[in-house]
Amino acid sequence: MPDLLSVLTSLAWPLAMALAWLAGEFGQRWTGLPRISFYGLAGFALAAPQVGVLPAPDGGAISLLADLAFGLILFELGYRINLRWLRINPWLGVAGLAEAGLTFVAVYLIAIAFGSAEITALMMAALSMGTSPATVVRIVNEQRSSGQMTERVLHLSAQNCVLAVFAFNAIVGYWIFRTYEAVPEALWQSTVMLAGSILLGALLGIAVPALLRAIRNPRHDATVAFALAVVLLVAICDVAALSPVVASLAFGLAARHRRIAFSQAQRNFGPLGELLTVLLFVYAASTLNWRTVLEGSTLAAVVVLVRMLTKTAGVTAFAHLSGISWRKGALTGLGLAPLSVFVILLLEHARHAGVTVVEELRAMAAVTMLLEVFGPIIIQRALVWAREAPEPSHAA
């Protein structure tokens, strides 16, 4: 007979996911706020350092499932990227480079001013460039949002992911070698990793549509085929030390341009995607420790505010050149606020690779906790204010 402790340990994740799902459903009904904010709160509350229901993340099966959930979302984001639009309107890409660059410089200077070590400041700056596609895609789908701002937020969040992954891996390489002379080698390794990830994703993006055409029933079988391909892609990236973030984006982008339909009914990959989304946000929040969050809260609050300002300023500066009003430009920048899941998964990968410096990033733990809850709310409000999503309803 198994003892009570082992039974409870085995049930921890299923129970936590059920509680988080209930919190999301009732929370959304009563407040009109996004479900994923409540998933994050539930995951944080149930984590080992808090209530202690969930075991500490160990890089095992749950971590791999979280990567898979993130990969499915990134595939969908990549599928929605229109390269032709970016070629016709290059100022959108320029706006993305401007807001990411401004954010990097501003966060680095703030971290140094608060007494952070140089490598910690560089890592914080690189991570702050990103935007969490998990939150962006989930809120856009949940709100049924559409319009200029929606498409720009999706495109810019994809660009931010690639830039942040490149910068973060280059800085990790620099930290490993510990010398300025090794910077070119660190940049080269990050470039090779990025190129390998893009190539792997693109190859699958060509192979899977070709397979579906050979089956001669692409619409019926597309969702399962794409989901299985993402599983394979994430597993290969895990073994080959490539970026599942960039590879999944490249896979979606290549699949889109192979003209395989991915219908509205398949968004979020159906019930499988919904279930994995709950796990993803619970897992991400469960990696945070309340003591670490509290210790970095002051710097975190400043970083969150400055990051929102730099991203809003960078996008707004190129609003007219890229074909939208100042107001929609500012709201697009505001919509880039979500960060949490992206940062947590990058840090977990670094920690499992032996990069112990991530333990010093207390402020980023607090930033991710703040944006785990408020990031979805910010983008939801920005979409409503841009009149691209309906005002969320809730029970009285």
RODO-2510 file (C-alpha; in nm, 4 decimals, decimal comma):
residues 396
     n   res          X          Y          Z
     1     m     0,0000     0,0000     0,0000
     2     p     0,1460     0,3403    -0,0905
     3     d     0,1796     0,5820     0,1984
     4     l    -0,0292     0,9007     0,2205
     5     l     0,2635     1,1326     0,1380
     6     s     0,3444     0,9589    -0,1909
     7     v    -0,0246     0,9620    -0,2892
     8     l    -0,0527     1,3349    -0,2175
     9     t     0,2692     1,4026    -0,4075
    10     s     0,1347     1,2129    -0,7107
    11     l    -0,1883     1,4117    -0,6994
    12     a    -0,0240     1,7522    -0,6438
    13     w    -0,0123     1,8710    -1,0053
    14     p    -0,3566     1,7423    -1,1126
    15     l    -0,5130     1,9009    -0,8036
    16     a    -0,3231     2,2280    -0,8536
    17     m    -0,4330     2,2471    -1,2180
    18     a    -0,7951     2,1772    -1,1233
    19     l    -0,7866     2,4487    -0,8538
    20     a    -0,6199     2,6945    -1,0926
    21     w    -0,8796     2,6252    -1,3619
    22     l    -1,1618     2,6832    -1,1122
    23     a    -0,9938     3,0039    -0,9935
    24     g    -0,9691     3,1209    -1,3545
    25     e    -1,3311     3,0433    -1,4391
    26     f    -1,4828     3,1990    -1,1265
    27     g    -1,2320     3,4859    -1,1219
    28     q    -1,3115     3,5784    -1,4810
    29     r    -1,6851     3,5497    -1,4191
    30     w    -1,6804     3,7707    -1,1102
    31     t    -1,4262     4,0321    -1,2202
    32     g    -1,4034     4,0205    -1,6000
    33     l    -1,0230     3,9898    -1,5668
    34     p    -0,8261     3,7364    -1,7765
    35     r    -0,8272     3,3757    -1,6583
    36     i    -0,4500     3,3418    -1,6857
    37     s    -0,3974     3,6048    -1,4147
    38     f    -0,5808     3,3730    -1,1764
    39     y    -0,3861     3,0704    -1,3021
    40     g    -0,0666     3,2534    -1,2074
    41     l    -0,1947     3,3522    -0,8639
    42     a    -0,3003     2,9934    -0,7942
    43     g     0,0344     2,8535    -0,9059
    44     f     0,2264     3,1009    -0,6912
    45     a     0,0104     3,0355    -0,3845
    46     l     0,0369     2,6551    -0,4154
    47     a     0,4140     2,6478    -0,4793
    48     a     0,6584     2,4778    -0,2405
    49     p     0,7902     2,8005    -0,0776
    50     q     0,4329     2,9230    -0,0095
    51     v     0,1542     2,6741     0,0763
    52     g     0,3759     2,3839    -0,0257
    53     v     0,1280     2,1762    -0,2261
    54     l     0,3459     2,1659    -0,5386
    55     p     0,6989     2,0194    -0,5303
    56     a     0,9907     2,2402    -0,6370
    57     p     1,0457     2,2367    -1,0184
    58     d     1,3149     1,9830    -1,1036
    59     g     1,3389     1,9955    -1,4813
    60     g     1,1436     1,6693    -1,5157
    61     a     0,8217     1,5790    -1,6941
    62     i     0,6289     1,8885    -1,5795
    63     s     0,9030     2,1165    -1,7099
    64     l     0,8957     1,9376    -2,0454
    65     l     0,5153     1,9696    -2,0612
    66     a     0,5486     2,3435    -1,9896
    67     d     0,7971     2,3707    -2,2770
    68     l     0,5513     2,1839    -2,4985
    69     a     0,2669     2,4178    -2,4002
    70     f     0,4894     2,7177    -2,4760
    71     g     0,5930     2,5592    -2,8072
    72     l     0,2299     2,5189    -2,9177
    73     i     0,1623     2,8859    -2,8414
    74     l     0,4795     2,9969    -3,0202
    75     f     0,3863     2,7877    -3,3237
    76     e     0,0506     2,9654    -3,3369
    77     l     0,2206     3,3036    -3,3009
    78     g     0,4669     3,2193    -3,5782
    79     y     0,1766     3,1075    -3,7959
    80     r     0,0202     3,4519    -3,7610
    81     i     0,3348     3,6419    -3,8664
    82     n     0,3049     3,7944    -4,2140
    83     l     0,6520     3,8498    -4,3635
    84     r     0,5036     4,0269    -4,6654
    85     w     0,3527     4,2914    -4,4367
    86     l     0,6904     4,3431    -4,2678
    87     r     0,8557     4,3889    -4,6084
    88     i     0,5903     4,6393    -4,7182
    89     n     0,6004     4,8237    -4,3835
    90     p     0,9635     4,8077    -4,2590
    91     w     0,8969     5,0819    -4,0017
    92     l     0,7158     4,8266    -3,7880
    93     g     1,0382     4,6263    -3,7596
    94     v     1,2318     4,9459    -3,6912
    95     a     0,9880     5,0316    -3,4107
    96     g     1,0500     4,6866    -3,2602
    97     l     1,4261     4,7340    -3,2705
    98     a     1,3903     5,0813    -3,1151
    99     e     1,1702     4,9761    -2,8232
   100     a     1,3803     4,6641    -2,7528
   101     g     1,7048     4,8639    -2,7655
   102     l     1,5680     5,1412    -2,5442
   103     t     1,4462     4,8841    -2,2950
   104     f     1,7839     4,7073    -2,2831
   105     v     1,9765     5,0290    -2,2173
   106     a     1,7287     5,1680    -1,9636
   107     v     1,6990     4,8476    -1,7576
   108     y     2,0772     4,7967    -1,7605
   109     l     2,1393     5,1503    -1,6303
   110     i     1,8710     5,1164    -1,3621
   111     a     2,0058     4,7809    -1,2429
   112     i     2,3587     4,9251    -1,2185
   113     a     2,2243     5,2295    -1,0296
   114     f     2,0615     4,9899    -0,7788
   115     g     2,3978     4,8207    -0,7194
   116     s     2,3525     4,5065    -0,9294
   117     a     2,6600     4,3288    -1,0613
   118     e     2,7353     4,3942    -1,4289
   119     i     2,6463     4,0432    -1,5462
   120     t     2,3208     4,0498    -1,3488
   121     a     2,2332     4,3896    -1,4978
   122     l     2,3068     4,2622    -1,8489
   123     m     2,0885     3,9553    -1,7978
   124     m     1,8032     4,1655    -1,6582
   125     a     1,8316     4,4005    -1,9563
   126     a     1,8265     4,1130    -2,2079
   127     l     1,5290     3,9429    -2,0439
   128     s     1,3373     4,2724    -2,0225
   129     m     1,3558     4,3124    -2,4013
   130     g     1,1174     4,0197    -2,4441
   131     t     0,7394     4,0044    -2,4486
   132     s     0,5611     3,6884    -2,3379
   133     p     0,3877     3,5381    -2,6430
   134     a     0,1985     3,2982    -2,4151
   135     t     0,0114     3,5872    -2,2563
   136     v    -0,0298     3,7854    -2,5785
   137     v    -0,1701     3,4965    -2,7857
   138     r    -0,3936     3,3748    -2,5036
   139     i    -0,5496     3,7184    -2,4422
   140     v    -0,5920     3,7924    -2,8140
   141     n    -0,7731     3,4601    -2,8629
   142     e    -0,9775     3,4887    -2,5435
   143     q    -1,0914     3,8427    -2,6256
   144     r    -1,1420     3,7590    -2,9960
   145     s    -0,9419     4,0704    -3,0704
   146     s    -0,8647     4,1868    -3,4244
   147     g    -0,7259     4,5007    -3,5839
   148     q    -0,4084     4,6985    -3,6470
   149     m    -0,2967     4,7084    -3,2838
   150     t    -0,3609     4,3363    -3,2335
   151     e    -0,1521     4,2374    -3,5351
   152     r     0,1287     4,4758    -3,4394
   153     v     0,1467     4,3415    -3,0847
   154     l     0,1661     3,9857    -3,2210
   155     h     0,4423     4,0735    -3,4695
   156     l     0,6424     4,2793    -3,2203
   157     s     0,6187     4,0140    -2,9487
   158     a     0,7657     3,7578    -3,1918
   159     q     1,0486     3,9966    -3,2818
   160     n     1,1127     4,0706    -2,9142
   161     c     1,1382     3,6977    -2,8372
   162     v     1,4086     3,6418    -3,0989
   163     l     1,6068     3,9498    -2,9901
   164     a     1,5835     3,8571    -2,6205
   165     v     1,6863     3,4933    -2,6805
   166     f     1,9878     3,6064    -2,8859
   167     a     2,0976     3,8674    -2,6310
   168     f     2,0401     3,6412    -2,3291
   169     n     2,2356     3,3501    -2,4755
   170     a     2,5189     3,5804    -2,5794
   171     i     2,5395     3,7201    -2,2245
   172     v     2,5261     3,3693    -2,0743
   173     g     2,8155     3,2756    -2,3061
   174     y     3,0081     3,5827    -2,1939
   175     w     2,9418     3,4909    -1,8282
   176     i     3,0711     3,1358    -1,8838
   177     f     3,3967     3,2577    -2,0424
   178     r     3,4266     3,5484    -1,7944
   179     t     3,6434     3,7718    -2,0185
   180     y     3,5762     4,0560    -2,2611
   181     e     3,8007     3,8804    -2,5157
   182     a     3,5408     3,6018    -2,5260
   183     v     3,2559     3,8351    -2,6289
   184     p     3,2968     3,7616    -3,0037
   185     e     3,2916     3,3874    -2,9298
   186     a     2,9796     3,4259    -2,7122
   187     l     2,8074     3,6248    -2,9879
   188     w     2,9094     3,3641    -3,2443
   189     q     2,7734     3,0777    -3,0322
   190     s     2,4457     3,2629    -2,9808
   191     t     2,4231     3,3284    -3,3555
   192     v     2,4864     2,9601    -3,4350
   193     m     2,2225     2,8546    -3,1790
   194     l     1,9743     3,0996    -3,3301
   195     a     2,0492     2,9876    -3,6878
   196     g     2,0251     2,6191    -3,5921
   197     s     1,6911     2,6759    -3,4200
   198     i     1,5520     2,8669    -3,7198
   199     l     1,6745     2,5987    -3,9600
   200     l     1,5223     2,3143    -3,7572
   201     g     1,1860     2,4940    -3,7279
   202     a     1,1851     2,5854    -4,0972
   203     l     1,2610     2,2259    -4,2027
   204     l     0,9633     2,0994    -4,0020
   205     g     0,7544     2,3835    -4,1448
   206     i     0,8288     2,2470    -4,4931
   207     a     0,8089     1,8751    -4,4077
   208     v     0,4789     1,8707    -4,2161
   209     p     0,2713     2,0531    -4,4837
   210     a     0,4273     1,8233    -4,7469
   211     l     0,3202     1,5226    -4,5395
   212     l    -0,0320     1,6608    -4,4986
   213     r    -0,0613     1,7105    -4,8741
   214     a     0,0541     1,3527    -4,9262
   215     i    -0,2229     1,2367    -4,6897
   216     r    -0,4626     1,4472    -4,9036
   217     n    -0,6716     1,5594    -4,6096
   218     p    -0,4759     1,8519    -4,4640
   219     r    -0,7579     2,0393    -4,2911
   220     h    -0,8857     1,7421    -4,0927
   221     d    -0,5432     1,6210    -3,9769
   222     a    -0,3578     1,9526    -3,9454
   223     t    -0,4081     2,0156    -3,5724
   224     v    -0,2844     1,6732    -3,4585
   225     a     0,0038     1,6759    -3,7070
   226     f     0,1200     2,0209    -3,5988
   227     a     0,0872     1,9322    -3,2298
   228     l     0,2918     1,6128    -3,2732
   229     a     0,5520     1,8053    -3,4718
   230     v     0,5820     2,0618    -3,1903
   231     v     0,6327     1,7755    -2,9406
   232     l     0,9144     1,6408    -3,1590
   233     l     1,0610     1,9881    -3,2090
   234     v     1,0714     2,0704    -2,8369
   235     a     1,2311     1,7315    -2,7594
   236     i     1,5015     1,7796    -3,0251
   237     c     1,5769     2,1321    -2,8999
   238     d     1,6074     1,9975    -2,5456
   239     v     1,8619     1,7348    -2,6555
   240     a     2,0522     1,9562    -2,9015
   241     a     2,0702     2,2679    -2,6760
   242     l     1,8768     2,4749    -2,9287
   243     s     1,6082     2,7331    -2,8533
   244     p     1,2546     2,5863    -2,8556
   245     v     1,1289     2,9469    -2,8558
   246     v     1,2915     3,0406    -3,1870
   247     a     1,2432     2,6954    -3,3432
   248     s     0,8682     2,6932    -3,2685
   249     l     0,8288     3,0451    -3,4089
   250     a     1,0174     2,9448    -3,7248
   251     f     0,8030     2,6306    -3,7571
   252     g     0,4804     2,8318    -3,7446
   253     l     0,6153     3,0935    -3,9842
   254     a     0,7279     2,8335    -4,2393
   255     a     0,4015     2,6375    -4,2105
   256     r     0,2001     2,9546    -4,2795
   257     h     0,3902     3,0190    -4,5981
   258     r     0,3365     2,6600    -4,7142
   259     r    -0,0327     2,7481    -4,7397
   260     i    -0,1744     2,4923    -4,4971
   261     a    -0,4969     2,6192    -4,3391
   262     f    -0,5081     2,6603    -3,9607
   263     s    -0,8714     2,7491    -3,8945
   264     q    -1,0257     2,9558    -3,6154
   265     a    -1,1589     2,6351    -3,4548
   266     q    -0,8027     2,5108    -3,4131
   267     r    -0,6760     2,8156    -3,2252
   268     n    -0,5204     2,7200    -2,8905
   269     f    -0,5049     2,3595    -3,0242
   270     g    -0,8486     2,2872    -2,8783
   271     p    -0,8936     2,1195    -2,5370
   272     l    -0,5309     1,9969    -2,5393
   273     g    -0,4054     2,3532    -2,5735
   274     e    -0,6436     2,4803    -2,3045
   275     l    -0,5230     2,2156    -2,0598
   276     l    -0,1560     2,2815    -2,1312
   277     t    -0,2122     2,6559    -2,0974
   278     v    -0,3371     2,6041    -1,7408
   279     l    -0,0299     2,3908    -1,6660
   280     l     0,2049     2,6449    -1,8247
   281     f     0,0898     2,9409    -1,6157
   282     v     0,0675     2,7362    -1,2949
   283     y     0,4173     2,5974    -1,3551
   284     a     0,5647     2,9388    -1,4323
   285     a     0,4307     3,0952    -1,1131
   286     s     0,5262     2,7892    -0,9050
   287     t     0,8962     2,8535    -0,9715
   288     l     0,8793     3,1795    -0,7710
   289     n     0,9640     3,2138    -0,4022
   290     w     0,7850     3,4824    -0,1994
   291     r     1,1092     3,5738    -0,0163
   292     t     1,2928     3,6269    -0,3455
   293     v     1,0011     3,8257    -0,4842
   294     l     0,9916     4,0453    -0,1739
   295     e     1,3683     4,1076    -0,1747
   296     g     1,3645     4,2353    -0,5326
   297     s     1,0334     4,4221    -0,5179
   298     t     1,1673     4,7806    -0,5166
   299     l     1,3918     4,7369    -0,8204
   300     a     1,1216     4,5280    -0,9854
   301     a     0,8616     4,8037    -0,9556
   302     v     1,1017     5,0512    -1,1182
   303     v     1,1943     4,8039    -1,3955
   304     v     0,8268     4,7319    -1,4744
   305     l     0,7448     5,1033    -1,5017
   306     v     1,0548     5,1937    -1,7052
   307     r     1,0075     4,8941    -1,9340
   308     m     0,6494     4,9998    -2,0080
   309     l     0,7653     5,3561    -2,0763
   310     t     1,0490     5,2564    -2,3113
   311     k     0,8385     5,0105    -2,5080
   312     t     0,5538     5,2602    -2,5384
   313     a     0,7928     5,5410    -2,6372
   314     g     0,9776     5,3254    -2,8920
   315     v     0,6613     5,2129    -3,0719
   316     t     0,4894     5,5527    -3,0497
   317     a     0,7911     5,7305    -3,2021
   318     f     0,7406     5,5343    -3,5268
   319     a     0,3604     5,5223    -3,5156
   320     h     0,2916     5,7650    -3,8008
   321     l     0,5767     5,6314    -4,0155
   322     s     0,4355     5,2797    -3,9796
   323     g     0,0822     5,3905    -4,0619
   324     i    -0,1127     5,4282    -3,7352
   325     s    -0,2112     5,7108    -3,5018
   326     w    -0,0075     5,8197    -3,1979
   327     r    -0,2816     5,6793    -2,9749
   328     k    -0,2765     5,3325    -3,1301
   329     g     0,1031     5,3414    -3,1304
   330     a     0,1050     5,4090    -2,7562
   331     l    -0,1515     5,1352    -2,6925
   332     t     0,0564     4,8918    -2,9015
   333     g     0,3586     4,9683    -2,6838
   334     l     0,1468     4,9179    -2,3729
   335     g     0,0314     4,5827    -2,5129
   336     l     0,3930     4,4607    -2,5052
   337     a     0,3937     4,4652    -2,1231
   338     p     0,3509     4,0860    -2,0593
   339     l     0,6799     3,9124    -1,9796
   340     s     0,6474     3,6463    -1,7095
   341     v     0,6276     3,3026    -1,8756
   342     f     0,8951     3,3863    -2,1335
   343     v     1,1440     3,4952    -1,8666
   344     i     1,0742     3,2054    -1,6309
   345     l     1,1276     2,9401    -1,8983
   346     l     1,4509     3,1029    -2,0184
   347     l     1,5823     3,1197    -1,6607
   348     e     1,4817     2,7598    -1,5910
   349     h     1,6686     2,6445    -1,9022
   350     a     1,9749     2,8423    -1,7922
   351     r     1,9561     2,6996    -1,4401
   352     h     1,9293     2,3423    -1,5657
   353     a     2,2323     2,4116    -1,7879
   354     g     2,4312     2,5007    -1,4760
   355     v     2,4220     2,8805    -1,4978
   356     t     2,3897     2,9525    -1,1250
   357     v     2,4029     3,3305    -1,1686
   358     v     2,0271     3,3261    -1,2269
   359     e     1,9835     3,2876    -0,8497
   360     e     2,1032     3,6490    -0,8190
   361     l     1,8196     3,7782    -1,0360
   362     r     1,5870     3,8470    -0,7432
   363     a     1,4447     4,1552    -0,9071
   364     m     1,3472     3,9559    -1,2178
   365     a     1,1557     3,7127    -0,9946
   366     a     0,9561     4,0059    -0,8620
   367     v     0,9124     4,1517    -1,2132
   368     t     0,7772     3,8207    -1,3405
   369     m     0,5368     3,7862    -1,0470
   370     l     0,4032     4,1380    -1,0995
   371     l     0,3564     4,0815    -1,4722
   372     e     0,2228     3,7266    -1,4235
   373     v    -0,0814     3,8917    -1,2649
   374     f    -0,0928     4,2403    -1,4191
   375     g     0,0519     4,1705    -1,7679
   376     p    -0,2663     3,9998    -1,8944
   377     i    -0,4792     4,2783    -1,7451
   378     i    -0,2690     4,5500    -1,9117
   379     i    -0,2921     4,3992    -2,2601
   380     q    -0,6629     4,3252    -2,2125
   381     r    -0,7291     4,6913    -2,1285
   382     a    -0,5082     4,8133    -2,4148
   383     l    -0,7074     4,6024    -2,6643
   384     v    -1,0370     4,7331    -2,5236
   385     w    -0,9154     5,0963    -2,5313
   386     a    -0,8057     5,0443    -2,8943
   387     r    -1,1623     4,9247    -2,9672
   388     e    -1,0298     4,5956    -3,1041
   389     a    -1,1863     4,3804    -2,8306
   390     p    -1,5220     4,4020    -2,6527
   391     e    -1,5464     4,5204    -2,2923
   392     p    -1,5217     4,2010    -2,0830
   393     s    -1,8439     4,1095    -1,9089
   394     h    -1,8694     3,9716    -1,5556
   395     a    -2,1360     3,8700    -1,3107
   396     a    -2,2688     4,1341    -1,0773
***
